Amino acid sequence: MKKHFIPTRLGLYTQKIVQPVFKSRGLMEGRILTHWSQIVGEKLAALALPEKITFARGAREGGTLHLSVTSSGAMFLQYAQDLILEQVNTFFGYKAVSKVRMTHGLIPVAAGGSPAPPEKPLSTEKKEALEAHTQAVVDPELKELLQRLGRGIV
């Protein structure tokens, strides 16, 4: 007799594992971290990342949202503070946070941080010189990586 397996969400299993970690960091089951870009939008998510939410002893509302922010985005986020509070509270469905505390930090690209600047186009003579230097490389993947490195250096 064949057994049929029904696909289940991986989140059902991982929540049990990560919930104690998120809870200790004050991230309300991690939902604010996993849904951050949906809560505040892509532009604000690229400038800030939630670290934790702290509450007064015994309280579960009116907490402080701690954000790690980029240096360049700190001033903008200061002005957008009321919008962030409104969107976070709307997401949770009650007044979960009433203050925002920001500290400077790096935002990973995967979390919405600023990506590397676009490559500048090379002149034809520089392209030809780069091709000549990597012409002897047989492995196409290695050749591409060396050419990317060369474009970055030039």
N, C-alpha and C positions, 0 to 999 in steps of 0.2 A: 504494500500500500504506500503510495506516494504522499509525502507531506508537502503541503503548500505553505509557503512562507508569505506573509503579508508584509509589505514594506512599512516600516514605522519611522517616525521622525527621529533623527539622531539626538535632537534636543531633549527628548524625553529621558534619555540616559545621561547626557552630559549635564543637565541641570542638577541632578543629584550630586554630581562630582564637584561642580564649580560653585554651587550655591553657598557652601560654607565660606569659600574664599571671598566671593562677592559680598556676602553679608558682613564679614569681618572688615571689609573696606568701605562699608556703608553704601553699597551700590544698588540697594533694593532689588535683589535677585538678579542683578546684572542687566536688567532691561534697559537702563539708561545708557549703559556702555554699548550694548549690542544694537540699539536703535538710535544712537546719538545723531547720525546724519539725517535720519527721518524726523527726529524731534525738532532740531534747530535748523535744518536745511544744509545743503552742501557747502555753501559759502562760509557759514559760521563754524561748521564742523571742521573745515580746513584750518581754522585759526585756533580752535580750542578742543580739549579732550577732557571729559569728566574724570576726576580722580576718586572722589567720594562724596557722600552726603552725610553730614553730621547733624544730630538732633540734640536738643536739650534732654537731660536725663528723664526718661519716662515718656517723652513726647514722640509722636510719629508724624508730626506736621510742623510747618514753619522752620524747616531745617536750613542748613547752609550748604550750597552746592560749591564744591571746590573744583576749580578748573585749572588745568595746565594750559597756558596760552603762549603763542609765539610772541616775540618782542614786537614784531611789526603789526600784529593784530590786537595788541592789548588796548590801545586807545579806542579802536573801533568797537571792541567788545565791551568796553566801559560804557559807551553810548548805547549799545544794544542790550544792556543788562536787563532792562524791563521786558524786552521781547523774549529773551532767553527764559526768564522766570515764568512768563505767561505760557510759553510753549511747553516747558517741562511740566508745569502744573496741569495744563490741558492734557498732556500725555498720560499722567497718572490719575487724572480725574478728581483731584482734590488739591488743596494748597500744601503740597509736599515741601516746597522750598520757598523761602522768603528773602534769602540773601545769596549773593554770589561772591565768592572769594577767589581771586585769581593769583596764580604764581607763574612766573616765567619758566618755560620748559620747551623741549623739542616735541613736535607733533610728528609721529611717523607718517610716511607717505600713504601706507595702507589705511591709516585712520583718517585720512583726508588732508594730511599735511601737504605743503607745497612740493610739487614734483621738481625734478631737475629741470633747469632751463633748456629750451629747445636748442638743438644743434644748429650752428650757423652753417649755411651752405659753403662748400669749399670751391675754390676756383678750379678750373679744369687742369691746370698744371699741377696743383697740389694733389688733386685726385689721381692723376697719372703717376706722380711720384709715390703716392701711397700704394697704388696698385703694383708698381715696380718692386717696392720693398716687400710686399707680401705675396709676390708671384710664385715663389718657390714653396709656399705652404700648401700641402696637399689636402689636409683636413678642412672641409668647408666651414665647419663651426669655429674652429680655431682661427681660420683666416678672417671670418667676419668679426670675431672678437678683437683680433689685432688691428683690423681696419677701424673699428669703433674707437679703440684706444688711440690710434693715430689721429683720428679726427678730433678727439678730445684734446690731445696735446697740441695739435696745430691750431 
